[in-house]
Amino acid sequence: MTKIHRPISFFCSFFLLLAALTLGACVSNNNSYTNGPWGTPTRNASETPEALDNKVASPQTPAQTPAPAPEDQSIDFAGLPPVKVGILLPLSGPQGPMGQSMLQAAQLALFDMGYENFELMPRDTQGTPQGALQATSSAINDGAQLLLGPLLSDSVRAAKTVAARNNINLIAFSTDWSLAGNDTYVMGFLPFAQVQRITRFAAANGIRRVGIVSPADKYGDTVTKAFKQNTRQNAITIVKDLRFKPGDPTLNAQIEQFAKSAPNAGVQGFAPFEGVFLPLGGAQAGLVAGGLSYYGLTPNNVRRLGTGLMDDEALAREPGLDGTWFAAPSPRLRHSFEKRYRDTFGSEPLRLATLAYDATALAAVLAASGYQTKGKPAYDRISLTNPNGFAGIDGIFRFGRNGLVERGLAILEIRNGRIVEVDPAPTTFQALGY
């Protein structure tokens, strides 16, 4: 593998320091695997994005550049004792392309971190619970001191039982928040704080009356409940609420009824509400937004509000979603990561690859800080839930005592076929007052 010569910045929660990362690292694999074809795999129905609280500012607020930490605070990985970390990914099967992309991102993190005695042990879950059980047992039997992954919720459910039995902490890439707790930390992109962030931002920018169009499924139920709670806290009134069953052939008729029955619908120049909350992604988002426009609720008179599911370049080309605001990690650092990934592997990283990068870098930082302060890797609960948090490709993040990740999010806007940042993400949790 090509050694990375351009360093990347990464903050360690214990010292809030900037590390210059340039050296190589060790990757071992006792399970054979091959690089699968590159492409976007079918999204698992239970795997839906995003996560965290944030300060609200006007879209005109310029992005603030965080002051770099002193160079003499850089982590020195040279000479540190060995550490073993297992990474559990679907390296074969339908999710194989995603697993391969995440593994290569993890390898890139090791080269960036420069921890020569860090041994990453990939194990193939095959995207199944049984495969996850075997992969977890294999990694633990070979000395894993921390586990990263799996990706799919059923695999996490299987792996966490083995990890807990062996008192090994596990940082899962899933978005199933119900799996967190005890020895399991969920790092996937969760919806709760996305909803809080976008609601507070909308209120700060004059949106006081909103409609909701959301799916009647687990994700839709969760984010709609959270949105309603946050609208009450931010003095926003919900005027109309449409819940639909995914795949319902009458959806177009429901959207028509939703639009035409809104207060004062049809009155020239009058919008029934300033915004409409659409916790949707993929083709469904384009379909609903296009229907709203067709029946008079266009982007020109009703602002679309979304979750991290809107963080999709394909959706930026949907005319009905122009002007949509949504909360998600800032893309600025990700763009640099994507270029370095392309330069190294000759392929585009899939979106969730950054999770594997950040988790691997975190594991290296915690190992180093632990060896320097207590003589062993800092993979304990107190270290993992440090309230100062960490910083990675997707911005600042930390784990709560409940095992759920919290993230500092930016506000992004779909504008003329592109996704642009209109309100920056925070650079520390202290700046947010919690």
Secondary structure, 3 states (H helix, E strand, C coil): CCCCCCCCCCEECCCCEECCCCCCCEECCCCCCCCCCCCCCCCCCCCCCCCCCCCCCCCCCCCCCCCCCCHHHCCCCCCCCCEEEEEEECCCCCCHHHHHHHHHHHHHHHHHHCCCCEEEEEEECCCCHHHHHHHHHHHHHCCCCEEECCCCHHHHHHHHHHHHHCCCCEEECCCCHHHCECCEEECCCCCHHHHHHHHHHHHHCCCCEEEEEEECCHHHHHHHHHHHHHHHHCCCEEEEEEEECCCCCCHHHHHHHHHHCCCCCCCCCCCCCCEEECCCCHHHHHHHHHHHHHCCCCCCCCEEEECHHHCCCCHHHCHHHCCCEEEECCHHHHHHHHHHHHHHHCCCCCCCHHHHHHHHHHHHHHHHHHHHHCCCCCCCHHHHCCCCCEEECCEEEEECCCCEEEECCEEEEEECCEEEEEECCCCCCHHHCC
